[in-house]
Amino acid sequence: GETRAANIPNGEMPSSDTQDLVAELEQRQQQLLERLNHLRKLVENIKTSQPSKQQDSAGMVSAQVAAVSTSVPTAAGKKSGSLVDIVVSASPDNPPWSLWPLRRLLSREKRVLLSCHTHSSVSELPSSLASLAAGPEKGISAAPRTSYDLALTLVWKQVDQDCEVMVSPLLQAAILGEVNLIRYLGRLLSPSYEAADAASATEVDHWLSLAHHGLIHGKNKEQQAVLKALNAQLGKTSYVLGSAPGLADIALWSALLQTNLSSGAPSNVKKWLKALATDPLFELPTCDASRVVLE
């Protein structure tokens, strides 16, 4: 309706107008109360006349609420008593090799399923990837999908150089880049890589960024600079950040495989790659078409 105060001189409302406005507000309030009372009576009538239907409806709503609550992660990638689904779409030209060692690390604490599929946008897979397109784990010992804590689904698809990671079926928001996939899955480890002191976590992030920006997306100059820094680092320690391989090793190893830089790598880097090649954590699936269970 009209705003009466708009034409009031000096902002003061005449007493007659004040009385009219108060009366109008009281009338509106009374109408609202009557409507609310009418709705309340309707709800009570429905409850008394259709109890079974009401119970079914309430059960249905409860089930829907429960379904939604278990499909929303309560923490990064974690769901309360439910399977966590993570879908990774990647180009066959840039395989996210980090998925295999990460799956093995996560399998120390959780039941993890890794399956591979091929999207229609990919007409033919390279022989090194063909055996992975058969689908989810199969065989006598294969358990139902719902018995796993974490399901990693790799879809070979025509996407850009960076893989696309879907971590929430509700949000439908993709995370770009293998380096962010590593960070995400690294947060699901116990303890998370970020649970260490700030300096250690920052060091991990530093090498992850070098793998992404310097090796995968860098030009020859940037790639050689990263190789030089990595060679110097490996002259001090057996692995990138200590005596055991971690997320930094996984990220750099995958990036070197994708960019074919391993053959011309400096001596310490070659020695490190040789050690990883014999480490079961970094073992890649064979190309045996009859073997689809990913160890």
PAMIMAR-885270 format. One line per field, with one value per residue: residue in one letter; x, y, z of N, C-alpha, C in turn. Coordinates in pm, whole numbers. Each point is the difference from the previous one (the first is absolute). Example, Ala and Ser with C-alpha at 12.3 -4.5 7.8 and 13.67 -1.06 7.14 Angstrom:
BEGIN
code = (a  s)
n.u = (1319  -35)
n.v = (-569  105)
n.w = (780  -72)
ca.u = (-89  82)
ca.v = (119  119)
ca.w = (0  6)
c.u = (90  -77)
c.v = (120  109)
c.w = (0  73)
***
This chain:
BEGIN
code = (g  e  t  r  a  a  n  i  p  n  g  e  m  p  s  s  d  t  q  d  l  v  a  e  l  e  q  r  q  q  q  l  l  e  r  l  n  h  l  r  k  l  v  e  n  i  k  t  s  q  p  s  k  q  q  d  s  a  g  m  v  s  a  q  v  a  a  v  s  t  s  v  p  t  a  a  g  k  k  s  g  s  l  v  d  i  v  v  s  a  s  p  d  n  p  p  w  s  l  w  p  l  r  r  l  l  s  r  e  k  r  v  l  l  s  c  h  t  h  s  s  v  s  e  l  p  s  s  l  a  s  l  a  a  g  p  e  k  g  i  s  a  a  p  r  t  s  y  d  l  a  l  t  l  v  w  k  q  v  d  q  d  c  e  v  m  v  s  p  l  l  q  a  a  i  l  g  e  v  n  l  i  r  y  l  g  r  l  l  s  p  s  y  e  a  a  d  a  a  s  a  t  e  v  d  h  w  l  s  l  a  h  h  g  l  i  h  g  k  n  k  e  q  q  a  v  l  k  a  l  n  a  q  l  g  k  t  s  y  v  l  g  s  a  p  g  l  a  d  i  a  l  w  s  a  l  l  q  t  n  l  s  s  g  a  p  s  n  v  k  k  w  l  k  a  l  a  t  d  p  l  f  e  l  p  t  c  d  a  s  r  v  v  l  e)
n.u = (82  -63  113  -77  109  -15  -126  63  -48  133  -50  -94  -59  -102  -62  -78  110  54  -116  -10  130  -16  -114  65  106  -87  -64  117  38  -120  10  126  -40  -103  84  87  -104  -43  124  9  -125  39  115  -70  -85  106  58  -118  -20  134  -7  -50  -75  -39  -15  -64  -73  -20  -30  -78  -50  -16  -49  -75  -33  -22  -66  -58  -26  -24  -59  -4  123  29  98  123  -94  -37  -64  -108  77  64  -24  127  -64  110  -42  95  -19  66  85  -12  10  -78  41  -95  127  -14  -107  96  107  -81  -45  126  35  -107  40  100  -93  -28  -123  90  -98  79  -79  13  -36  -55  11  -119  51  35  46  124  23  109  84  76  -111  5  89  13  -45  37  26  -94  47  51  -66  44  114  -55  1  -123  -38  -116  79  27  109  78  -67  109  -65  83  -37  41  32  -54  93  14  118  -73  13  -123  -8  -96  -13  -97  -81  -9  125  39  94  64  94  76  61  97  68  -119  2  132  -22  -102  57  99  -111  -20  132  38  70  -76  41  -117  -5  103  120  -23  122  -29  -120  65  93  -97  -70  120  27  -119  21  122  -58  -95  54  96  -53  -123  -2  117  71  82  4  -133  -18  97  -61  -115  44  54  -112  -69  90  1  -133  0  86  -104  -108  -36  -94  -100  -76  96  -17  -119  -54  -39  -88  109  43  -120  -11  124  -16  -125  42  103  -87  -83  107  19  16  -44  -6  -25  -49  35  124  -15  -54  94  87  -61  -9  124  17  -67  74  76  -61  -57  28  105  -31  14  -131  -3  40  -5  -62  52  89  -107  47  -18  120)
n.v = (-119  116  70  6  -48  -34  41  -51  122  27  -98  88  -106  57  34  63  35  33  51  59  35  38  59  51  27  45  57  40  37  51  49  34  43  53  44  37  51  49  36  47  45  49  37  46  49  39  41  47  53  26  -75  -104  83  59  -120  -46  115  -12  -131  40  102  -84  -89  99  44  -128  -17  119  -28  -121  83  73  23  -66  -46  40  -29  32  -116  30  -108  57  -52  32  72  -30  85  -63  110  -83  76  -92  124  14  -126  8  -33  117  -30  -66  76  98  -79  -36  128  36  -104  68  92  -7  -39  -9  41  -51  71  -53  107  -23  131  26  104  -116  6  22  -90  62  -87  102  48  -75  -66  132  -17  -116  89  -15  -13  -109  -112  -117  68  44  107  7  85  -28  -106  86  57  -30  63  -37  82  -63  111  -82  127  57  25  117  60  87  -102  -50  51  -92  83  68  -108  63  37  -117  16  26  -80  98  -94  -81  114  46  -96  19  131  -20  -96  89  72  -106  19  -100  103  106  24  62  -122  -6  39  129  -5  -117  44  110  -80  -78  106  36  -127  -2  124  -40  -110  78  107  -64  -119  -11  119  -36  98  -24  132  7  -89  57  112  -61  -55  119  62  -87  12  130  -2  -78  100  48  -43  -120  64  56  -55  -87  -95  52  -64  120  94  62  -117  -22  127  5  -118  29  119  -65  -92  97  62  -129  53  -120  -19  130  -63  91  -27  96  68  -42  22  114  26  -42  72  99  -31  -18  113  -98  106  -1  -123  3  2  -131  -33  -92  -18  -116  95  5  -87  119  -51)
n.w = (0  12  -9  106  57  -128  28  106  26  -10  -73  29  49  -67  109  -88  -71  115  36  -121  6  128  -34  -106  78  90  -100  -54  122  17  -123  29  118  -64  -95  93  67  -116  -30  125  -15  -119  54  104  -91  -73  113  37  -122  -16  110  -74  -74  117  57  -110  -1  132  -20  -104  72  106  -88  -53  123  36  -116  16  129  -55  -88  111  -47  114  -76  -27  -88  123  6  68  18  -100  -120  -11  -90  -68  -92  -68  -73  -80  -66  -96  -48  104  9  91  -27  58  -75  -64  15  -37  -94  -23  4  -71  -74  53  -25  -132  -29  -98  -77  -93  -78  -122  -69  -117  -13  -55  67  58  -123  42  94  43  -52  43  -57  -111  73  18  -123  52  93  93  121  -48  -4  43  24  -113  77  53  -91  56  -14  -99  49  -103  -94  -65  -78  -81  -60  -96  -14  -106  90  59  0  69  84  -7  120  2  104  -59  5  118  30  -51  91  -112  51  -46  -69  -45  2  -40  -92  -15  -3  -81  -73  -6  -9  -78  -12  78  42  -16  -124  19  55  -83  41  15  49  58  39  32  52  50  40  46  34  58  39  37  49  50  58  64  34  50  57  44  -50  -100  0  21  -95  -70  33  -22  -112  -20  39  -73  -95  27  3  -106  -9  67  -63  47  68  -65  94  -21  92  -22  -103  -50  30  44  46  47  38  44  55  32  42  52  43  35  44  27  120  29  -131  -6  107  91  42  91  -99  -83  96  25  -131  0  110  -58  -107  107  26  72  77  -83  29  -131  -27  -18  -120  94  -116  44  30  73  86  46  3)
ca.u = (-82  74  78  -59  99  77  -40  -19  90  93  5  -95  -128  -117  -61  -107  65  60  -108  -41  104  -4  -120  26  93  -72  -88  84  45  -113  -21  107  -27  -113  48  85  -87  -67  98  26  -113  8  106  -50  -101  70  64  -98  -77  86  121  97  63  91  118  78  62  107  109  63  81  116  91  62  96  113  76  76  102  112  67  77  117  6  132  51  -8  -46  -143  -35  -50  -45  103  43  23  81  11  110  -1  136  38  98  132  52  -57  32  60  2  -113  36  63  -91  -98  66  16  -131  -46  55  -94  -138  -26  -1  -27  44  -49  29  -98  33  -109  -20  83  129  -26  89  99  133  9  41  -117  -118  -46  -64  -133  -97  -104  37  65  -82  65  -67  17  -49  -107  -97  49  -40  82  121  -5  36  -2  69  -37  79  -66  83  -91  67  0  127  116  -30  -114  -112  -33  -132  5  -133  -107  -101  51  41  109  121  131  87  142  40  60  -108  -47  96  -26  -130  13  96  -73  -74  93  6  -45  4  131  -7  -2  135  21  -25  118  1  -111  36  100  -73  -73  99  38  -119  -14  105  -40  -111  33  132  18  -113  -39  116  74  126  82  -55  17  141  23  -56  87  124  -34  -29  127  71  -72  23  139  1  -87  -35  -125  -8  -8  37  49  -109  -75  -124  -80  89  57  -108  -33  114  13  -106  26  113  -49  -88  76  113  126  82  117  110  8  132  36  -74  -141  -6  16  -128  -101  30  -47  -146  -42  2  -83  -137  -94  -5  -21  -114  -68  52  -89  -67  -143  -81  17  -66  6  113  66)
ca.v = (119  127  32  126  91  65  140  59  113  -9  -138  -20  -48  53  -98  -74  -99  -103  -89  -80  -98  -102  -82  -85  -104  -94  -78  -96  -99  -86  -86  -100  -95  -85  -93  -98  -88  -86  -98  -93  -93  -91  -97  -91  -87  -99  -94  -90  -76  -86  -27  -88  74  96  -73  -34  122  37  -94  32  120  -38  -74  95  78  -88  -21  121  21  -91  24  123  -26  71  63  -9  -133  -101  -2  -73  -134  -19  -5  127  -15  102  -31  73  -6  32  -29  -107  59  46  -87  36  -120  10  -73  -135  4  59  -103  -94  67  8  -136  -43  42  -7  -88  91  -58  81  -56  83  -7  83  84  -11  98  -64  -109  -113  24  -57  -136  6  35  -74  -101  65  48  -109  32  -14  -126  -119  -120  -71  70  138  29  99  137  68  -42  81  132  100  -48  88  -37  71  -2  52  91  111  123  72  -63  -24  -87  61  -83  29  -53  8  -14  103  129  -12  96  -73  50  -19  -25  -116  47  22  -135  -51  73  -43  -134  9  41  -116  -88  17  139  79  63  133  -13  26  142  87  1  -125  5  99  -64  -91  83  60  -97  -28  112  -13  -108  48  119  -9  -117  -27  119  84  -17  -71  73  -26  -143  -25  62  -90  -118  39  13  -134  -72  51  -48  -145  -18  9  -103  -108  40  147  66  -87  -137  -81  76  63  65  72  -100  -47  105  19  -126  -1  108  -40  -103  62  92  -74  66  -89  -53  95  59  -3  -127  -28  -22  -134  -96  6  -65  -143  -51  -3  -105  -129  15  -46  112  69  -97  30  -120  -58  14  -127  31  -87  42  128  32  91  -31)
ca.w = (0  1  118  45  58  -106  -17  131  24  112  49  109  -52  71  90  -69  -87  87  43  -116  -29  105  -23  -118  41  86  -87  -72  97  30  -118  0  108  -42  -102  67  77  -98  -46  110  8  -115  28  103  -63  -82  91  62  -99  -81  78  -68  -107  61  46  -118  -50  92  -22  -127  21  80  -86  -93  77  30  -124  -29  101  -20  -128  12  82  127  -3  -137  -59  94  25  119  -23  -137  -103  -59  -144  -64  -143  -64  -146  -43  -138  -13  -23  130  104  138  56  147  57  44  133  98  37  91  130  64  28  129  104  -48  -113  -115  -131  -115  -127  -117  -108  -116  -49  -145  -69  -27  -95  26  104  -21  55  140  82  -46  95  115  -38  12  98  141  39  -20  48  108  127  -8  94  -51  0  123  113  1  63  -99  -139  -94  -137  -101  -131  -110  -70  -67  79  -13  61  141  24  70  116  56  136  62  -98  20  -44  -140  -21  -36  39  -116  18  79  124  97  34  100  125  53  55  110  120  48  68  146  6  -123  -19  60  145  48  28  -115  -88  -77  -95  -103  -87  -89  -97  -90  -102  -80  -93  -101  -91  -84  -80  -63  -88  -89  -76  -30  -125  22  99  133  29  34  130  101  4  69  143  49  5  118  118  12  42  147  57  -93  -66  -9  131  110  -23  -57  -101  45  -103  -92  -91  -88  -97  -93  -77  -100  -96  -85  -93  -99  -86  -61  37  83  -70  2  133  67  63  124  -36  -59  110  73  -84  1  129  -4  -93  72  120  -28  9  -130  -108  -87  -49  -124  -116  -23  -15  84  139  21  142  17  127)
c.u = (86  79  -41  105  75  -31  -21  99  83  3  -96  -135  -115  -70  -108  57  61  -106  -46  101  1  -119  21  93  -67  -90  79  48  -110  -28  104  -22  -113  43  88  -83  -73  94  31  -111  1  102  -46  -103  65  65  -100  -73  84  130  103  74  101  129  89  75  117  120  75  91  125  103  74  105  124  87  85  114  119  71  76  120  -5  136  50  -5  -52  -150  -27  -60  -46  118  30  35  82  21  105  -9  136  23  99  142  66  -58  40  54  0  -112  42  76  -91  -104  62  21  -132  -52  57  -98  -146  -12  -22  -19  48  -47  25  -104  44  -124  -8  85  138  -25  86  104  135  7  36  -116  -120  -53  -73  -143  -109  -110  47  63  -97  73  -73  4  -55  -121  -98  56  -29  85  130  -22  19  0  64  -32  77  -68  95  -92  81  -20  134  111  -22  -121  -106  -45  -134  -7  -135  -108  -108  45  36  107  128  124  95  144  31  59  -106  -69  89  -22  -128  12  100  -65  -82  90  -5  143  8  138  4  1  139  16  -11  115  3  -110  30  103  -67  -70  96  36  -120  -19  106  -35  -105  43  132  16  -115  -34  119  59  135  85  -48  19  141  34  -53  87  129  -24  -27  128  80  -63  29  146  12  -78  -34  -126  -14  2  31  45  -107  -77  -130  -71  85  61  -105  -29  110  19  -104  26  114  -42  -83  78  119  134  94  127  120  22  141  17  -81  -147  -16  9  -130  -109  21  -48  -153  -50  -3  -84  -143  -104  -21  -19  -125  -63  60  -101  -67  -150  -88  5  -63  -6  126  60  37)
c.v = (125  12  138  99  79  147  72  114  -22  -140  -28  -38  59  -109  -83  -107  -112  -100  -91  -112  -112  -94  -96  -115  -104  -90  -108  -112  -101  -97  -111  -106  -95  -103  -109  -100  -98  -111  -104  -104  -101  -110  -101  -97  -110  -107  -102  -87  -96  -31  -83  74  100  -69  -37  121  41  -92  29  122  -34  -73  92  84  -82  -20  121  17  -93  23  132  -27  82  65  -17  -144  -107  9  -88  -135  -27  -1  140  -25  116  -42  91  -21  47  -37  -115  53  46  -84  48  -121  -1  -81  -136  2  60  -102  -98  60  4  -137  -55  30  -24  -108  90  -77  96  -68  99  -23  92  73  -12  100  -54  -121  -123  39  -55  -138  0  30  -90  -98  61  42  -104  27  -20  -135  -117  -120  -57  80  141  18  98  141  71  -41  79  132  111  -63  105  -50  87  -16  60  79  111  128  70  -73  -32  -91  76  -96  44  -66  4  -12  106  134  1  104  -78  71  -33  -28  -119  43  22  -131  -59  69  -51  -137  -2  41  -115  -100  26  -27  67  63  139  -6  23  149  80  -1  -124  -1  97  -56  -95  80  64  -96  -40  109  -6  -109  50  112  -16  -113  -17  120  89  -25  -61  66  -28  -147  -32  60  -90  -124  31  10  -136  -80  42  -53  -148  -32  2  -113  -105  31  151  67  -96  -137  -92  82  55  66  74  -95  -47  102  17  -121  -4  105  -36  -108  63  85  -66  67  -92  -47  94  66  -8  -128  -32  -27  -139  -108  -11  -72  -152  -64  -9  -113  -137  4  -43  112  65  -96  34  -130  -48  16  -131  23  -87  43  138  38  82  -20  128)
c.w = (0  127  47  45  -106  -12  133  21  125  62  112  -58  80  79  -69  -90  82  43  -113  -28  101  -21  -116  35  87  -82  -75  92  31  -114  -5  107  -36  -103  62  79  -91  -49  108  12  -115  24  104  -56  -83  88  55  -102  -81  75  -74  -109  55  43  -118  -52  88  -18  -127  13  78  -84  -95  70  30  -122  -33  98  -19  -131  0  89  129  18  -141  -49  93  19  121  -36  -140  -95  -51  -145  -52  -145  -63  -151  -49  -145  -2  -25  130  113  140  75  153  65  57  133  108  45  99  138  76  42  131  114  -39  -106  -121  -129  -108  -127  -112  -108  -113  -49  -152  -79  -33  -89  28  104  -42  67  149  94  -28  104  118  -29  21  101  141  29  -15  56  121  130  -1  93  -62  14  133  121  10  71  -103  -139  -89  -140  -98  -136  -103  -93  -66  80  -23  74  147  14  79  110  58  137  70  -106  15  -54  -149  -34  -25  52  -115  41  89  134  108  37  109  134  66  65  116  130  58  71  150  47  -137  -15  60  153  61  29  -129  -99  -89  -106  -113  -97  -99  -109  -101  -113  -87  -105  -110  -102  -98  -94  -76  -98  -98  -87  -39  -138  35  109  141  39  45  137  113  13  75  150  62  15  124  129  25  28  151  65  -105  -79  15  136  116  -42  -56  -102  57  -115  -101  -101  -100  -109  -104  -89  -111  -108  -95  -100  -112  -100  -68  27  76  -69  4  134  57  82  126  -28  -60  107  79  -79  -2  131  2  -89  67  127  -33  4  -136  -117  -79  -50  -131  -112  -36  -1  89  146  19  148  23  138  74)
***
